[in-house]
Amino acid sequence: MTSRIETYRVSAYNTALQSENKIHDDTVARRFGFSGGLVPGVDVMAYMMHLPVAKWGRAFLERGLIEARFVKPVYDGETANVTGEEKDGILTIAVESRGQLCATGSASLPATAPPVSISDFSETAPVAERRPVDANSYQLGKWLGSVPRAWAGNAASEYLADVRETDPIFAKEGFSHPGLFQRVMNKVLVDNAILGPWIHVGSKMQLLAPARSGDELIARAKVVGNYEKKGHRFVELDALVAANGRTAVAHCQHIAIYQPREQAAA
């Protein structure tokens, strides 16, 4: 039996207007064929997370599984409608905006979080000096690290406001929103190369434990894919996000176009 979840409506907000990634800048994004700057995929995924968090609460933050693919942009100021249907324990999620399907995904609640050892993921510092991205920036099999980042106090509450999250569990329990783990995954790419405009296209994330507001987050990532498709250059990461250097909070697979074909051909 399929049950439909009440639609969650978000007034989308482009949090990356000042980002180094100019795909979020209106002028640059239009040169790539978009109507304006893209709302970051990690934030669209945060919108999607509202449904499983509302359904499963703390249990989802402890062991939930979510994946998302981004197929069309969501733009600043537009309404994003997040819909869900549950069947046999799988919550199918879609994001629509301006009458277009923008993202698809699913979420579920495994009985237990799968065992993941932090020692299986090499602790690596990001490069000492970032250089302009090329095919060697994300070599297959290479381990990548990220600069530690904490969202505490005002930064934590500002993040919740930015992604329009109103579920009381975060402020009440002091948990970090798992959308922050996705931001850390983006940091892996940014902390290891100087990128031009680039696009996050999909992620899968198995939550392992809740992080607390103010925890210092890093990623230990391995490059498991680096290839060209339709002129774009893609990178795939398999990573563990850790809190305070000792607690594994999420196992993530992250896919991005690190050089769109307009740049790859340049």
DOPANU-259943 format. One record per residue (C-alpha): x, y, z; residue in three letters. Coordinates in steps of 0.2 Angstrom, whole numbers, plus 2048, in hexadecimal, padded with zeros to 3 digits. Example, Ala and Ser with C-alpha at 12.3 -4.5 7.8 and 13.67 -1.06 7.14 Angstrom:
BAZA    u    v    w  code
BAZA  83E  7EA  827   ALA
BAZA  844  7FB  824   SER
***
This chain:
BAZA    u    v    w  code
BAZA  800  800  800   MET
BAZA  806  811  7FB   THR
BAZA  804  820  807   SER
BAZA  806  832  801   ARG
BAZA  80F  83E  80D   ILE
BAZA  809  850  80E   GLU
BAZA  812  85B  802   THR
BAZA  820  866  80A   TYR
BAZA  822  877  802   ARG
BAZA  832  881  803   VAL
BAZA  836  892  7FD   SER
BAZA  847  88E  7F5   ALA
BAZA  856  898  7FA   TYR
BAZA  866  899  7F1   ASN
BAZA  873  899  800   THR
BAZA  882  899  7F4   ALA
BAZA  880  8AA  7EB   LEU
BAZA  891  8AF  7F2   GLN
BAZA  899  89D  7EF   SER
BAZA  8A9  89A  7E6   GLU
BAZA  89E  88F  7DB   ASN
BAZA  897  89B  7CE   LYS
BAZA  889  88F  7C8   ILE
BAZA  880  897  7D6   HIS
BAZA  882  8A8  7CF   ASP
BAZA  874  8AE  7C3   ASP
BAZA  87F  8B5  7B6   THR
BAZA  88B  8A6  7B5   VAL
BAZA  87D  899  7B6   ALA
BAZA  874  8A1  7A7   ARG
BAZA  883  89F  79D   ARG
BAZA  881  88C  7A0   PHE
BAZA  86F  88C  79B   GLY
BAZA  867  88E  7AB   PHE
BAZA  85A  89B  7B0   SER
BAZA  864  8A2  7BF   GLY
BAZA  86F  89C  7CD   GLY
BAZA  86C  88A  7D3   LEU
BAZA  866  887  7E5   VAL
BAZA  874  87B  7EB   PRO
BAZA  86F  868  7E9   GLY
BAZA  874  865  7FB   VAL
BAZA  867  871  800   ASP
BAZA  85A  86A  7F5   VAL
BAZA  85F  859  7FD   MET
BAZA  85C  861  80E   ALA
BAZA  84A  866  809   TYR
BAZA  848  854  804   MET
BAZA  84E  84E  815   MET
BAZA  83F  857  81E   HIS
BAZA  833  849  819   LEU
BAZA  83D  83A  821   PRO
BAZA  842  845  830   VAL
BAZA  82F  84A  833   ALA
BAZA  82A  837  831   LYS
BAZA  838  82E  83B   TRP
BAZA  83F  83C  846   GLY
BAZA  84F  838  850   ARG
BAZA  84F  826  849   ALA
BAZA  852  82D  837   PHE
BAZA  861  838  83E   LEU
BAZA  868  828  846   GLU
BAZA  867  81C  837   ARG
BAZA  85D  823  829   GLY
BAZA  862  820  817   LEU
BAZA  85E  82D  809   ILE
BAZA  863  830  7F7   GLU
BAZA  860  83E  7EB   ALA
BAZA  863  842  7D8   ARG
BAZA  861  853  7D2   PHE
BAZA  85A  854  7C0   VAL
BAZA  855  867  7BE   LYS
BAZA  859  876  7C8   PRO
BAZA  850  87E  7D6   VAL
BAZA  851  891  7D6   TYR
BAZA  852  89E  7E3   ASP
BAZA  841  8A4  7E9   GLY
BAZA  837  897  7E0   GLU
BAZA  82C  88B  7E9   THR
BAZA  833  879  7EB   ALA
BAZA  825  86C  7EE   ASN
BAZA  82C  85C  7F7   VAL
BAZA  821  84D  7F5   THR
BAZA  822  83C  7FC   GLY
BAZA  81A  82B  7FA   GLU
BAZA  81D  81D  806   GLU
BAZA  81C  80A  801   LYS
BAZA  824  7FB  80A   ASP
BAZA  82E  807  815   GLY
BAZA  836  811  806   ILE
BAZA  832  823  805   LEU
BAZA  833  829  7F3   THR
BAZA  836  83C  7F3   ILE
BAZA  835  848  7E4   ALA
BAZA  838  85B  7E3   VAL
BAZA  82F  865  7D6   GLU
BAZA  830  878  7D3   SER
BAZA  829  882  7C5   ARG
BAZA  820  873  7BF   GLY
BAZA  830  869  7BC   GLN
BAZA  836  85A  7C5   LEU
BAZA  847  860  7CD   CYS
BAZA  84C  852  7D8   ALA
BAZA  848  840  7DC   THR
BAZA  84D  835  7EA   GLY
BAZA  848  829  7F8   SER
BAZA  84A  826  80B   ALA
BAZA  848  818  816   SER
BAZA  84C  813  828   LEU
BAZA  857  803  82A   PRO
BAZA  854  7F9  839   ALA
BAZA  866  7FD  83E   THR
BAZA  874  808  838   ALA
BAZA  880  7FD  82E   PRO
BAZA  891  7FB  836   PRO
BAZA  89E  807  82F   VAL
BAZA  8B0  809  837   SER
BAZA  8B7  81A  837   ILE
BAZA  8C8  812  835   SER
BAZA  8C4  80B  824   ASP
BAZA  8C4  81D  81D   PHE
BAZA  8D5  825  81C   SER
BAZA  8D7  836  826   GLU
BAZA  8DF  841  819   THR
BAZA  8E2  854  819   ALA
BAZA  8DB  85E  80B   PRO
BAZA  8E9  865  7FE   VAL
BAZA  8F4  872  805   ALA
BAZA  8F2  87D  7F6   GLU
BAZA  8E2  87C  7EB   ARG
BAZA  8E6  87C  7D8   ARG
BAZA  8DA  87E  7CA   PRO
BAZA  8CF  86E  7C7   VAL
BAZA  8D5  862  7BA   ASP
BAZA  8D3  84F  7B6   ALA
BAZA  8E0  84C  7C3   ASN
BAZA  8D8  855  7D2   SER
BAZA  8CD  847  7D6   TYR
BAZA  8D8  838  7D1   GLN
BAZA  8CF  827  7D3   LEU
BAZA  8D3  81E  7E3   GLY
BAZA  8DA  82E  7EB   LYS
BAZA  8D5  833  7FD   TRP
BAZA  8CF  845  800   LEU
BAZA  8CC  84E  810   GLY
BAZA  8C3  85E  815   SER
BAZA  8C6  86D  81F   VAL
BAZA  8BC  86A  830   PRO
BAZA  8AD  875  832   ARG
BAZA  8A1  877  840   ALA
BAZA  88F  87F  840   TRP
BAZA  88C  885  851   ALA
BAZA  881  892  859   GLY
BAZA  87B  89F  84D   ASN
BAZA  882  895  83E   ALA
BAZA  878  886  842   ALA
BAZA  868  890  844   SER
BAZA  86C  89A  834   GLU
BAZA  86E  889  82B   TYR
BAZA  85D  883  830   LEU
BAZA  855  894  82A   ALA
BAZA  85F  893  81A   ASP
BAZA  858  882  816   VAL
BAZA  847  886  81C   ARG
BAZA  847  878  829   GLU
BAZA  83A  87A  837   THR
BAZA  839  869  83F   ASP
BAZA  83C  86C  851   PRO
BAZA  847  85D  854   ILE
BAZA  857  867  84F   PHE
BAZA  855  875  85B   ALA
BAZA  84D  86B  869   LYS
BAZA  85A  85D  869   GLU
BAZA  869  867  863   GLY
BAZA  86C  85B  854   PHE
BAZA  875  861  844   SER
BAZA  86A  860  834   HIS
BAZA  871  852  829   PRO
BAZA  871  85E  81B   GLY
BAZA  881  865  822   LEU
BAZA  889  854  81F   PHE
BAZA  886  857  80C   GLN
BAZA  88E  868  80E   ARG
BAZA  89D  860  814   VAL
BAZA  89D  854  805   MET
BAZA  89D  863  7FA   ASN
BAZA  8AC  86A  804   LYS
BAZA  8B6  85B  800   VAL
BAZA  8B6  860  7ED   LEU
BAZA  8B8  873  7F1   VAL
BAZA  8C6  870  7FE   ASP
BAZA  8D1  866  7F2   ASN
BAZA  8D0  870  7E1   ALA
BAZA  8CB  881  7DA   ILE
BAZA  8BB  87E  7D1   LEU
BAZA  8B2  887  7C4   GLY
BAZA  89F  886  7C3   PRO
BAZA  89B  874  7C8   TRP
BAZA  88B  86A  7CC   ILE
BAZA  886  85E  7DA   HIS
BAZA  87B  851  7D1   VAL
BAZA  877  844  7DE   GLY
BAZA  87B  83C  7EF   SER
BAZA  877  82D  7FA   LYS
BAZA  879  82E  80C   MET
BAZA  878  821  81A   GLN
BAZA  876  82A  82B   LEU
BAZA  880  822  839   LEU
BAZA  87E  82D  848   ALA
BAZA  877  83E  84C   PRO
BAZA  884  84C  84C   ALA
BAZA  881  85A  859   ARG
BAZA  880  86D  855   SER
BAZA  892  873  856   GLY
BAZA  89B  863  852   ASP
BAZA  8AA  864  847   GLU
BAZA  8A6  85B  837   LEU
BAZA  8B2  854  82A   ILE
BAZA  8B2  848  81C   ALA
BAZA  8BE  83A  818   ARG
BAZA  8BA  837  805   ALA
BAZA  8C1  82B  7F8   LYS
BAZA  8BF  82E  7E6   VAL
BAZA  8B6  820  7DE   VAL
BAZA  8B1  827  7CD   GLY
BAZA  8B9  834  7C1   ASN
BAZA  8B2  833  7B0   TYR
BAZA  8AB  83D  7A1   GLU
BAZA  899  83B  79C   LYS
BAZA  890  846  78E   LYS
BAZA  89F  851  78F   GLY
BAZA  89E  854  7A2   HIS
BAZA  8AB  84F  7AE   ARG
BAZA  8A4  846  7BD   PHE
BAZA  8AB  841  7CE   VAL
BAZA  8A4  835  7DA   GLU
BAZA  8A9  834  7ED   LEU
BAZA  8A7  826  7FA   ASP
BAZA  8A9  82F  80B   ALA
BAZA  8A6  82E  81D   LEU
BAZA  8A1  83E  826   VAL
BAZA  8A8  83F  838   ALA
BAZA  8A4  84A  847   ALA
BAZA  8B2  850  852   ASN
BAZA  8BE  844  849   GLY
BAZA  8B7  835  852   ARG
BAZA  8A4  831  84E   THR
BAZA  89F  82B  83D   ALA
BAZA  88E  834  83A   VAL
BAZA  88B  831  827   ALA
BAZA  891  825  819   HIS
BAZA  88F  82F  809   CYS
BAZA  890  82C  7F6   GLN
BAZA  891  83D  7ED   HIS
BAZA  891  841  7DA   ILE
BAZA  895  851  7D2   ALA
BAZA  899  858  7C1   ILE
BAZA  8AA  861  7C5   TYR
BAZA  8AC  867  7B4   GLN
BAZA  89C  86B  7A9   PRO
BAZA  89F  867  797   ARG
BAZA  8A0  87A  793   GLU
BAZA  8B0  87A  79E   GLN
BAZA  8B6  869  79B   ALA
BAZA  8B7  86D  788   ALA
BAZA  8C0  87E  78B   ALA
***
